[in-house]
Amino acid sequence: MRTSRILPRLCAGATLSILLASCAQPLGHGPVDWDHGARRGRVLELLDAGAAADAVHACVAAAPVQGRYARVRYRGTHLHHTVVAALPDGIDALPGAEVELWPAHCADGHVARVERVLAPPAPGGNAS
C-alpha cells in the first residue's frame, strides 16, 4: 500500500527534474554582461565596410561605415537573430568564434557591435 503512493511521487519528481534541467542555459565560453543587454553570439562571416553598408544604413542611415564588420548570429528571448556588427580594432574574431555581442538599438542610433571574443571552454567543460 505504501509503495503505491511512493511510485507516482517518484515519477512526478523525476519528470519535474528533467523538465527543469532542460530549461537551464549552458555555461558556454565565459561570462557575458546579460544584465546590461549583451548577448552571446557566433561569428558567421567577416565583412568589409562595403558589404556591411546596406545593413548598417538600414539601422542608422547617417552612420559612417568604415572598418571591419562581422555577420553574427545570436539568440534573443525566443528566436535566433542574425545581425551585422562592428568589429573594433584589435579584436580578431574568426568565423565560428564565440563573441560578446551588443545588439543594435537603431532608435538610439547604435549599430550592433562585438565587444570581445570569448575564451574557448576548458577541456571537458560544457560547450554551447
HUWO-V965447 format. One record per residue. N is the residue number from 1. RES is the residue in three letters. PHI is phi in whole degrees, 0 to 359 (none if undefined). OMEGA is omega in degrees with one decimal (* if undefined). Layout:
# HUWO-V965447
n->N res->RES phi->PHI omega->OMEGA
n->N res->RES phi->PHI omega->OMEGA
This chain:
# HUWO-V965447
n->1 res->MET phi->none omega->179.8
n->2 res->ARG phi->294 omega->179.4
n->3 res->THR phi->295 omega->-178.4
n->4 res->SER phi->292 omega->176.3
n->5 res->ARG phi->274 omega->-175.6
n->6 res->ILE phi->286 omega->-176.6
n->7 res->LEU phi->302 omega->178.0
n->8 res->PRO phi->297 omega->179.0
n->9 res->ARG phi->292 omega->177.3
n->10 res->LEU phi->296 omega->178.2
n->11 res->CYS phi->296 omega->178.3
n->12 res->ALA phi->296 omega->178.9
n->13 res->GLY phi->295 omega->178.5
n->14 res->ALA phi->294 omega->178.5
n->15 res->THR phi->297 omega->178.7
n->16 res->LEU phi->298 omega->178.2
n->17 res->SER phi->298 omega->179.4
n->18 res->ILE phi->295 omega->179.5
n->19 res->LEU phi->296 omega->179.1
n->20 res->LEU phi->293 omega->178.7
n->21 res->ALA phi->294 omega->-179.9
n->22 res->SER phi->287 omega->178.6
n->23 res->CYS phi->274 omega->-177.1
n->24 res->ALA phi->292 omega->178.1
n->25 res->GLN phi->274 omega->177.2
n->26 res->PRO phi->293 omega->-178.2
n->27 res->LEU phi->292 omega->176.1
n->28 res->GLY phi->72 omega->-171.4
n->29 res->HIS phi->254 omega->177.8
n->30 res->GLY phi->124 omega->-175.9
n->31 res->PRO phi->288 omega->176.6
n->32 res->VAL phi->235 omega->-176.9
n->33 res->ASP phi->284 omega->-177.4
n->34 res->TRP phi->299 omega->-174.4
n->35 res->ASP phi->299 omega->-178.4
n->36 res->HIS phi->254 omega->172.5
n->37 res->GLY phi->108 omega->-179.9
n->38 res->ALA phi->288 omega->177.9
n->39 res->ARG phi->226 omega->173.8
n->40 res->ARG phi->270 omega->-179.4
n->41 res->GLY phi->226 omega->178.2
n->42 res->ARG phi->235 omega->179.2
n->43 res->VAL phi->289 omega->178.4
n->44 res->LEU phi->267 omega->179.2
n->45 res->GLU phi->200 omega->176.4
n->46 res->LEU phi->264 omega->-178.3
n->47 res->LEU phi->232 omega->171.0
n->48 res->ASP phi->269 omega->-175.9
n->49 res->ALA phi->299 omega->-179.4
n->50 res->GLY phi->296 omega->-179.2
n->51 res->ALA phi->288 omega->-177.5
n->52 res->ALA phi->268 omega->-172.2
n->53 res->ALA phi->302 omega->-178.0
n->54 res->ASP phi->299 omega->-178.5
n->55 res->ALA phi->293 omega->-179.7
n->56 res->VAL phi->292 omega->-179.0
n->57 res->HIS phi->290 omega->175.3
n->58 res->ALA phi->294 omega->179.1
n->59 res->CYS phi->272 omega->-178.2
n->60 res->VAL phi->229 omega->-173.3
n->61 res->ALA phi->299 omega->-175.9
n->62 res->ALA phi->268 omega->-176.8
n->63 res->ALA phi->290 omega->174.5
n->64 res->PRO phi->289 omega->-179.3
n->65 res->VAL phi->252 omega->178.1
n->66 res->GLN phi->212 omega->-179.4
n->67 res->GLY phi->92 omega->-176.4
n->68 res->ARG phi->249 omega->-179.8
n->69 res->TYR phi->223 omega->176.6
n->70 res->ALA phi->222 omega->171.1
n->71 res->ARG phi->271 omega->-173.4
n->72 res->VAL phi->236 omega->176.9
n->73 res->ARG phi->251 omega->178.4
n->74 res->TYR phi->217 omega->179.3
n->75 res->ARG phi->261 omega->174.3
n->76 res->GLY phi->275 omega->-179.6
n->77 res->THR phi->296 omega->-179.5
n->78 res->HIS phi->229 omega->-174.3
n->79 res->LEU phi->242 omega->172.8
n->80 res->HIS phi->270 omega->179.6
n->81 res->HIS phi->235 omega->173.9
n->82 res->THR phi->240 omega->-176.6
n->83 res->VAL phi->229 omega->170.7
n->84 res->VAL phi->262 omega->-175.2
n->85 res->ALA phi->237 omega->177.1
n->86 res->ALA phi->290 omega->174.9
n->87 res->LEU phi->250 omega->179.1
n->88 res->PRO phi->296 omega->176.2
n->89 res->ASP phi->300 omega->178.4
n->90 res->GLY phi->91 omega->177.6
n->91 res->ILE phi->255 omega->-180.0
n->92 res->ASP phi->257 omega->179.4
n->93 res->ALA phi->257 omega->177.5
n->94 res->LEU phi->265 omega->176.0
n->95 res->PRO phi->306 omega->-177.6
n->96 res->GLY phi->97 omega->-178.2
n->97 res->ALA phi->286 omega->173.9
n->98 res->GLU phi->274 omega->-176.8
n->99 res->VAL phi->227 omega->169.7
n->100 res->GLU phi->270 omega->-174.4
n->101 res->LEU phi->247 omega->171.2
n->102 res->TRP phi->255 omega->-177.7
n->103 res->PRO phi->299 omega->-179.0
n->104 res->ALA phi->291 omega->169.5
n->105 res->HIS phi->234 omega->-172.9
n->106 res->CYS phi->300 omega->-179.9
n->107 res->ALA phi->297 omega->178.6
n->108 res->ASP phi->266 omega->179.5
n->109 res->GLY phi->82 omega->-179.7
n->110 res->HIS phi->247 omega->174.7
n->111 res->VAL phi->276 omega->179.0
n->112 res->ALA phi->296 omega->178.7
n->113 res->ARG phi->215 omega->174.2
n->114 res->VAL phi->269 omega->-178.9
n->115 res->GLU phi->273 omega->-178.7
n->116 res->ARG phi->195 omega->173.7
n->117 res->VAL phi->271 omega->180.0
n->118 res->LEU phi->278 omega->-179.8
n->119 res->ALA phi->294 omega->177.4
n->120 res->PRO phi->294 omega->-179.1
n->121 res->PRO phi->292 omega->177.1
n->122 res->ALA phi->293 omega->177.5
n->123 res->PRO phi->304 omega->-179.1
n->124 res->GLY phi->81 omega->-179.9
n->125 res->GLY phi->278 omega->-178.2
n->126 res->ASN phi->269 omega->-179.7
n->127 res->ALA phi->264 omega->178.0
n->128 res->SER phi->258 omega->*
